[in-house]
């Protein structure tokens, strides 16, 4: 069985910068992260072992025992940062620059008279941060949400996207919004981040070559879920795992070519562990592994 890695996979620069900052030795146990730094269980476990504390969100501010706090890579509203600062905490910001670009873009659209629309998951921490400083806004996640646009009665819409969505989904929704009779003008900036795009393109290319795809990343990782969706749309069997220990040998029986991809919050060592385990499985099932 041949085993191939996607040409682009795993941790992006924004996630890695956030991890490096949180692991700064000077922090020691005097740091609390407000939320999950990144959506990956291994990373969060490493932080805890390093003495870093985690609270669910800003509503858990009373639980923070450290002087220093950190905003996650997913970003946060300015009012959230101000609330922490006003409470006496020293605030460190690990927000991904590409997420903050979305914040700036939507605020610029509002200043130009556009009603702000965010394509994304309303309960996702990134989206909550994007809309947190807006007086009014609309979050659209699927076709069934388009009816809400008629209700707001705004003919000029400024649209951005959550950074981790599937490209085709966002472009499809924007086309449908443009076609609405109640909409006169649309200003759309596709803010899906480049690392997310790169990994989607890479998995799509690899899906044309394999008969099985292993997708590695946190179960609550939006961009990792989108990689699974790409495989499903291509008609390729895909399994989403967080760790090599979740691999099952029967997935690989009678398979000729297995592919591996991973979300932007998945560390390299986790990917390597999965890769090595798949090569072992191939050997143990009397199939000659060929690594590339």
C-alpha positions in Angstrom: 0.0 0.0 0.0 1.3 3.4 -0.9 1.1 6.1 1.7 1.2 9.8 0.8 1.1 13.1 2.7 -0.8 16.1 1.3 1.5 18.7 -0.1 0.2 21.3 2.5 -0.9 20.1 5.9 -0.7 20.7 9.6 0.2 23.8 11.8 0.0 27.2 10.1 2.1 30.2 11.1 -0.7 31.8 13.1 -1.2 28.7 15.3 2.5 28.1 15.7 3.2 31.7 16.8 0.4 31.4 19.4 1.8 28.2 20.7 5.3 29.6 20.9 4.1 32.7 22.8 2.1 30.6 25.3 5.0 28.4 25.9 7.3 31.3 26.8 9.3 30.1 29.8 8.9 33.5 31.6 5.2 32.8 31.9 5.5 29.6 33.8 2.4 29.0 35.8 1.4 32.7 35.8 -0.7 32.5 32.7 -4.3 31.8 31.9 -5.6 31.4 28.4 -9.1 32.6 27.8 -10.6 29.8 25.7 -8.7 27.1 23.8 -5.5 28.6 22.4 -6.0 26.4 19.3 -8.5 23.6 18.7 -6.2 20.7 19.3 -6.2 18.4 22.3 -2.5 17.6 22.3 -1.6 21.3 22.3 -4.0 22.1 25.1 -2.6 19.1 27.1 1.0 20.4 26.6 0.0 23.8 27.9 -1.5 22.3 31.0 1.6 20.3 31.6 3.6 23.5 31.3 1.6 25.0 34.1 -0.7 27.2 32.0 -4.3 27.5 33.1 -7.3 27.6 30.8 -10.8 29.0 31.3 -13.7 28.5 28.9 -14.3 32.1 27.9 -14.5 35.7 29.2 -17.6 34.8 31.3 -15.3 32.7 33.5 -13.2 35.8 34.4 -13.9 35.2 38.1 -12.1 31.9 37.9 -8.8 33.4 36.7 -6.1 33.2 39.4 -3.1 34.5 37.5 -2.0 38.0 36.8 -1.4 37.4 33.1 -4.0 36.3 30.5 -3.8 35.5 26.9 -6.2 35.9 24.0 -6.3 32.8 21.7 -5.3 32.5 18.1 -9.0 32.8 17.2 -9.0 36.4 18.2 -11.5 38.4 20.4 -13.5 41.6 20.4 -11.8 44.7 21.6 -14.3 45.0 24.4 -13.3 41.6 25.6 -9.6 42.7 25.8 -10.7 45.9 27.5 -12.7 44.0 30.1 -9.7 41.9 31.0 -7.5 44.9 31.1 -9.9 46.9 33.3 -10.1 43.9 35.6 -6.4 44.4 36.3 -4.9 41.6 34.1 -1.9 41.9 31.9 -3.3 40.9 28.5 -1.2 39.1 25.9 -2.7 38.8 22.4 -2.0 35.6 20.4 -4.6 36.4 17.8 -3.8 35.2 14.3 -3.0 38.3 12.0 -5.3 36.8 9.3 -8.2 36.7 11.8 -7.5 40.3 12.8 -7.6 41.2 9.1 -11.3 40.0 9.1 -12.0 42.3 12.1 -10.5 45.3 10.3 -12.2 44.5 7.0 -15.7 44.3 8.5 -15.3 47.5 10.5 -14.1 49.3 7.4 -17.2 48.1 5.5 -19.4 49.4 8.3 -17.7 52.8 8.1 -18.5 52.9 4.4 -22.2 52.3 5.0 -22.5 48.6 4.4 -24.5 46.3 6.7 -22.1 43.7 8.1 -22.7 40.1 7.2 -20.4 37.3 8.3 -20.5 33.9 6.7 -19.6 31.4 9.4 -20.7 29.5 12.4 -22.4 31.8 14.9 -21.3 29.9 17.9 -17.6 29.6 16.8 -15.2 31.6 19.0 -13.7 33.3 15.9 -17.1 34.6 14.7 -18.0 35.8 18.2 -14.8 37.8 18.2 -15.5 39.3 14.7 -19.0 40.5 15.6 -18.3 41.3 19.2 -17.7 45.1 18.6 -20.5 45.6 16.0 -23.7 47.3 17.0 -25.7 45.2 14.4 -24.7 42.3 12.2 -26.0 39.1 10.6 -24.3 35.7 10.6 -25.1 33.4 7.7 -24.0 29.8 7.7 -26.2 28.1 5.1 -29.0 28.6 2.5 -31.7 28.5 5.1 -30.2 31.7 6.7 -30.7 33.8 3.6 -34.3 34.6 4.6 -32.8 36.7 7.4 -31.4 39.1 4.9 -34.8 40.1 3.7 -35.8 40.8 7.3 -33.0 43.3 8.1 -34.0 45.5 5.1 -30.4 46.6 4.3 -29.8 47.0 0.5 -26.0 47.4 0.9 -24.2 44.4 2.4 -20.6 44.1 3.4 -19.7 40.4 3.6 -16.6 38.6 5.1 -16.0 35.0 6.0 -14.8 33.0 8.9 -11.2 32.1 8.0 -11.6 28.4 8.2 -14.6 27.7 5.9 -14.7 25.7 2.7 -14.0 28.0 -0.2 -16.8 26.6 -2.5 -19.4 27.0 0.2 -18.6 30.7 0.8 -18.6 31.5 -2.9 -21.9 29.7 -3.4 -23.6 31.6 -0.6 -22.3 35.0 -1.8 -23.7 34.3 -5.3 -27.1 33.5 -3.8 -27.0 36.7 -1.7 -26.2 38.8 -4.8 -29.2 37.3 -6.5 -31.7 38.3 -3.8 -34.2 41.0 -4.9 -33.8 42.9 -1.6 -30.1 43.4 -2.2 -28.9 46.3 -4.3 -25.1 46.2 -3.6 -22.7 43.6 -2.2 -19.1 44.3 -1.1 -17.5 40.9 -0.6 -14.0 40.2 0.7 -13.1 36.5 0.8 -11.3 36.3 4.1 -10.8 32.6 4.2 -7.1 32.4 5.2 -4.4 31.2 2.7 -3.3 28.3 4.9 -6.8 27.0 5.0 -7.1 27.4 1.2 -3.7 25.7 0.7 -4.8 22.6 2.7 -8.1 22.4 0.9 -6.4 22.5 -2.5 -3.8 20.0 -1.4 -6.3 17.5 0.0 -8.5 17.8 -3.2 -5.4 17.0 -5.3 -4.5 14.1 -3.2 -8.0 12.8 -3.1 -7.7 12.2 -6.9 -4.9 9.7 -6.2 -6.0 7.7 -3.2 -8.8 5.4 -2.1 -8.6 6.3 1.6 -7.9 9.6 3.4 -6.9 10.0 7.1 -7.6 13.5 8.3 -5.8 14.5 11.5 -7.0 17.2 13.8 -9.1 18.2 16.8 -12.8 17.2 16.6 -13.7 20.8 17.3 -11.4 22.2 14.6 -13.5 23.9 11.9 -10.8 23.8 9.2 -10.1 20.1 9.9 -13.8 19.3 9.4 -13.7 21.1 6.1 -10.9 18.8 4.9 -13.2 15.8 5.7 -16.0 17.5 3.7 -13.7 18.0 0.7 -13.0 14.2 0.7 -16.6 13.3 1.0 -17.5 15.5 -1.9 -14.8 13.8 -3.9 -16.4 10.4 -3.0 -13.3 9.3 -1.1 -13.5 7.4 2.2 -12.2 9.6 5.0 -11.7 9.1 8.7 -11.2 12.1 11.1 -8.9 11.2 14.0 -7.1 13.2 16.7 -4.4 10.7 17.4 -2.6 7.6 15.9 -4.2 5.5 18.6 -7.6 5.9 16.9 -6.5 4.3 13.7 -8.3 1.0 12.8 -6.6 -1.7 10.8 -9.8 -2.7 8.9 -9.9 0.7 7.3 -6.8 -0.2 5.3 -7.7 -3.7 4.1 -7.7 -4.0 0.3 -6.7 -0.3 0.0 -3.9 0.5 -2.5 -3.1 4.1 -1.7 -3.8 5.9 1.6 -3.5 9.7 2.0 -2.8 11.8 5.1 -3.9 15.4 5.7 -4.2 17.5 8.8 -5.8 20.8 9.9 -4.0 24.0 10.6 -3.8 23.4 14.4 -2.3 19.9 14.2 1.3 19.7 15.3 3.9 18.1 13.1 4.7 15.4 15.6 1.1 14.2 15.7 1.1 13.9 12.0 4.4 12.0 12.1 3.0 9.5 14.7 0.0 8.9 12.4 2.2 8.4 9.4 4.5 5.9 11.2 1.5 3.9 12.5 -0.1 3.6 9.1 3.2 2.3 7.7 3.3 -0.3 10.5 -0.3 -1.3 9.7 0.5 -1.7 6.0 3.4 -3.9 6.9 1.5 -6.0 9.4 -1.3 -6.6 6.8 1.3 -8.0 4.4 1.1 -5.0 2.2 4.5 -3.4 1.2 4.5 0.2 2.4 5.9 2.9 0.2 6.4 6.3 1.8 6.6 9.5 -0.1 
